[in-house]
Amino acid sequence: MSGIVDAHHHIWHRRDLPWLEGPMLPRIFGPYEPIRRDYQIAEYLSDIAGCDVVKSVYVQANWAKERFEDEVAYVQRAGDETGYPHAIVGYADFLTDDVRPQLDRLTKYRNMRGLRMQLHWHENPFYRFAARADIVRDPTLQRNIARLADYNWSFDLQVFTGQMADAAALAASCPRVVFILQHAGMLEDLSEAGWARWRAGMRGLAAQPNMMCKLSALGTFIHRNDSAHIAAIVRECMDLFGPERCLFGSNFPVEKLWTGYGDVVAAYNKALEPFGVAARRAALHDTATRIYRLV
């Protein structure tokens, strides 16, 4: 192994995230009192100590929309001061008529590598983020995401099973943009039928050569670090996408609600072991290094 690349974590300030203040609001990952506080880079570095994490990628954490540049600037300062993170996935509003003025404001931050606007919609309002189920088909969104190719930036895609067909069409319409599917497609229905629908949707996404699969946040809907559950999802993703299109992400501090960083790494190492040393190295290091340009 040449070290682990954590391709998905967050740092935040309480004042910048309204859900960390006021009354407890329902969240997709359940009660969050233990992390309802500042999570800054020093704590993240303490969490990863001894886990052989050599590079990391910060993914946007839902600051107020108008403060999208402040978020990137804050994370860039952390990177400049501590050496972590090494890349930033920021936020922009892709439903605005032309996203380029927002993107232009972010070009001065040297660690910028991509953008995320969370598009996931679910019948369960506690799981819902986007305003409507068909948002992935929005022509303005599609046009703006296609513009990322001119910046050499990727798009971190977050959708549920029912949106996967539209998401595959979106990726096909933007062949010059690299898409990174968040959280292995957010499998939340663990019934036999739910697995079948997720598998079919993932097959359609994997058919798009510009779609990568992030192996992250697999405890979100079960609220635990379950090595058997992780192994089952990892096996499906590795078979569908191949190790050269799979990458690991910790989703810390959210996963910290139920486990430690070392335990997360151990679970993914165990899940990837049957694929061999080269494939494990790809999923834990090489793919993220290539996709987020960490060299």
C-alpha positions in Angstrom: 0.0 0.0 0.0 1.1 3.6 -0.7 -1.3 5.2 1.9 -4.9 6.0 2.0 -6.7 8.9 0.3 -9.8 10.1 2.1 -11.9 11.5 -0.7 -14.7 12.7 1.4 -14.7 14.6 4.7 -16.0 17.8 6.1 -14.7 20.5 8.5 -17.1 23.2 9.7 -17.9 26.1 12.0 -21.1 26.0 14.0 -22.1 29.5 12.9 -21.9 28.6 9.3 -24.2 25.5 9.5 -27.7 26.4 10.7 -28.6 22.7 11.5 -25.9 22.8 14.2 -27.8 25.5 16.0 -31.3 25.9 17.5 -33.7 23.0 17.9 -32.6 19.5 16.8 -33.9 18.9 13.3 -34.3 15.5 11.8 -31.3 14.5 9.7 -30.7 11.7 7.3 -28.1 10.2 9.6 -30.2 10.3 12.7 -29.6 12.2 16.0 -26.4 14.2 15.8 -25.9 15.7 19.2 -22.3 14.3 19.6 -21.2 16.2 16.5 -23.3 19.4 17.0 -20.3 21.5 17.5 -17.3 22.9 15.6 -15.3 20.2 13.7 -12.1 21.8 12.6 -9.0 20.5 10.9 -7.1 19.8 14.1 -9.7 17.3 15.2 -9.8 15.7 11.8 -6.0 15.3 11.9 -6.4 13.7 15.4 -9.0 11.3 14.1 -6.9 10.1 11.2 -3.7 9.7 13.2 -2.2 6.3 12.7 -4.5 5.4 9.8 -2.0 6.0 7.0 -4.0 8.8 5.4 -1.6 10.5 3.0 -4.1 12.8 1.2 -7.6 14.1 1.8 -10.4 15.8 -0.2 -12.8 18.2 1.5 -16.4 18.1 0.2 -18.8 21.0 0.7 -20.8 21.1 3.9 -23.8 23.2 3.2 -22.7 26.7 4.3 -25.2 29.4 3.4 -25.5 29.5 -0.4 -24.3 33.1 -0.7 -21.2 32.2 1.3 -20.0 29.5 -1.1 -16.7 31.4 -1.6 -16.2 31.9 2.1 -16.4 28.1 2.6 -13.7 27.4 0.0 -11.5 30.2 1.4 -11.8 28.8 4.9 -10.8 25.3 3.8 -8.0 26.6 1.6 -6.5 28.4 4.7 -6.7 25.1 6.6 -4.8 23.4 3.8 -2.2 26.2 3.6 -1.7 26.1 7.4 -1.7 22.3 8.0 -1.2 20.6 4.7 -4.7 19.0 4.9 -6.9 18.8 2.9 -5.2 18.6 -0.4 -8.2 19.2 -2.6 -11.5 21.0 -2.3 -15.0 20.2 -3.7 -16.9 23.4 -3.3 -20.5 24.5 -3.9 -22.2 26.5 -6.6 -25.8 27.0 -7.6 -26.2 25.1 -10.9 -29.8 26.2 -11.2 -28.8 29.8 -11.8 -29.0 30.9 -15.4 -25.2 30.9 -15.8 -23.0 29.3 -13.1 -19.7 30.6 -14.6 -19.5 33.9 -12.5 -19.6 31.7 -9.4 -17.0 29.3 -10.8 -14.8 32.2 -11.8 -14.7 33.4 -8.1 -13.3 30.0 -7.1 -10.5 29.7 -9.6 -8.1 31.6 -7.4 -8.1 28.8 -4.8 -5.4 26.4 -5.8 -6.9 23.3 -4.1 -10.2 23.6 -6.0 -10.9 20.4 -7.9 -14.7 20.1 -8.2 -18.2 21.1 -7.2 -21.1 19.5 -5.4 -24.8 20.5 -5.4 -26.8 17.9 -3.6 -29.6 16.6 -5.9 -31.0 13.7 -3.8 -34.8 13.5 -3.5 -36.7 10.9 -1.6 -40.4 10.2 -0.8 -39.3 10.3 2.9 -39.0 14.0 3.7 -36.3 13.2 6.3 -34.1 11.9 3.4 -35.0 14.6 1.0 -32.7 17.5 0.1 -33.6 18.6 -3.4 -36.8 20.5 -4.0 -38.2 18.0 -6.6 -37.5 14.5 -7.8 -36.8 15.4 -11.4 -34.2 18.1 -10.7 -31.5 16.0 -12.4 -33.4 16.5 -15.7 -33.4 20.3 -15.4 -31.9 21.7 -18.6 -30.3 24.7 -16.8 -28.6 22.3 -14.4 -27.4 20.1 -17.2 -26.1 23.1 -19.2 -24.2 24.5 -16.1 -22.7 21.1 -15.2 -21.4 20.7 -18.7 -19.5 24.0 -18.2 -17.3 22.4 -15.6 -15.3 20.8 -18.4 -13.9 24.2 -19.2 -12.5 24.5 -15.7 -11.2 20.9 -15.5 -13.4 20.4 -12.4 -15.5 17.3 -11.6 -19.0 17.1 -10.2 -19.8 15.1 -7.0 -23.2 13.6 -7.8 -25.6 12.7 -4.9 -28.8 10.9 -5.9 -31.1 8.1 -4.7 -32.0 5.0 -6.6 -35.1 6.5 -8.2 -33.0 9.2 -9.8 -30.3 7.0 -11.2 -31.7 6.7 -14.7 -31.9 10.5 -15.0 -28.4 10.8 -13.5 -27.0 8.4 -16.1 -28.6 10.5 -18.8 -27.0 13.6 -17.2 -23.5 12.0 -17.3 -24.1 11.0 -20.9 -25.0 14.6 -21.8 -21.8 15.9 -20.2 -19.1 13.5 -21.6 -16.2 15.9 -20.8 -17.1 16.1 -17.1 -16.0 13.5 -14.6 -18.9 12.6 -12.2 -18.2 11.1 -8.7 -21.2 9.2 -7.4 -21.6 10.0 -3.7 -21.9 7.3 -1.1 -22.1 4.4 -3.6 -25.6 5.5 -4.7 -27.1 5.9 -1.2 -28.7 2.4 -0.8 -31.4 2.9 1.8 -33.9 0.2 1.0 -32.3 -3.0 2.2 -35.2 -5.3 1.2 -34.6 -7.7 -1.7 -36.5 -5.5 -4.0 -34.6 -2.4 -2.8 -31.3 -4.1 -3.6 -32.5 -5.1 -7.0 -33.6 -1.5 -7.9 -30.4 -0.1 -6.6 -28.3 -2.7 -8.5 -30.2 -1.9 -11.8 -29.7 1.8 -11.3 -26.0 1.4 -10.5 -25.6 -0.7 -13.7 -26.9 2.2 -15.7 -24.6 4.6 -14.0 -21.6 2.3 -14.4 -22.3 2.2 -18.2 -21.2 5.8 -18.3 -17.4 5.9 -18.6 -17.2 9.3 -17.0 -18.9 8.1 -13.8 -16.8 7.1 -10.7 -18.2 5.5 -7.5 -17.3 6.8 -4.1 -17.3 4.1 -1.4 -18.4 6.3 1.5 -21.1 6.9 4.2 -22.3 3.3 4.1 -23.4 3.6 7.7 -25.8 6.4 7.0 -29.0 4.5 7.0 -28.1 1.7 9.5 -26.3 4.0 11.9 -23.4 1.7 12.5 -20.1 0.6 11.0 -21.1 -2.9 9.8 -18.3 -4.7 8.0 -20.6 -7.2 6.4 -22.9 -4.5 5.1 -19.9 -2.5 3.8 -18.5 -5.6 2.1 -21.7 -6.4 0.3 -22.0 -2.9 -1.2 -18.3 -2.7 -2.0 -18.4 -6.0 -3.8 -21.3 -4.8 -6.0 -19.6 -1.5 -6.7 -16.2 -3.1 -7.5 -17.8 -5.6 -9.8 -19.8 -2.9 -11.7 -17.3 -0.1 -11.9 -13.9 -1.8 -11.4 -11.3 -0.7 -9.0 -10.0 2.0 -11.3 -13.4 3.8 -10.9 -13.9 3.2 -7.2 -12.6 5.4 -4.5 -12.8 5.6 -0.7 -14.2 8.4 1.5 -14.7 8.5 5.2 -17.6 11.0 5.5 -16.2 12.2 8.8 -17.3 13.6 11.1 -20.8 12.2 10.4 -19.6 8.5 10.6 -18.0 9.6 14.0 -21.6 9.4 15.4 -21.2 5.6 15.6 -17.6 4.6 15.0 -14.0 5.6 14.9 -11.9 6.4 11.9 -9.6 3.4 12.3 -12.6 1.1 12.4 -13.9 2.6 9.2 -10.6 2.0 7.5 -10.4 -1.5 8.8 -13.9 -2.3 7.5 -13.0 -1.1 4.0 -9.7 -2.9 4.0 -11.5 -6.1 4.9 -14.1 -5.5 2.2 -11.5 -4.9 -0.4 -9.1 -7.7 0.5 -10.7 -10.4 -1.7 -10.0 -8.2 -4.8 -6.2 -8.4 -4.3 -3.5 -5.9 -3.5 -3.6 -3.9 -6.7 -7.3 -3.4 -6.7 -7.3 -2.5 -3.0 -4.6 0.1 -3.7 -6.6 1.5 -6.5 -9.8 2.0 -4.5 -8.0 3.3 -1.4 -5.4 5.5 -3.1 -4.9 5.5 -6.9 -8.4 6.4 -8.2 -8.8 9.4 -5.9 -5.3 10.5 -6.6 -6.0 10.5 -10.3 -9.6 11.9 -10.3 -8.9 14.7 -7.9 -5.4 15.3 -9.3 -3.5 15.0 -6.0 0.0 14.5 -7.4 
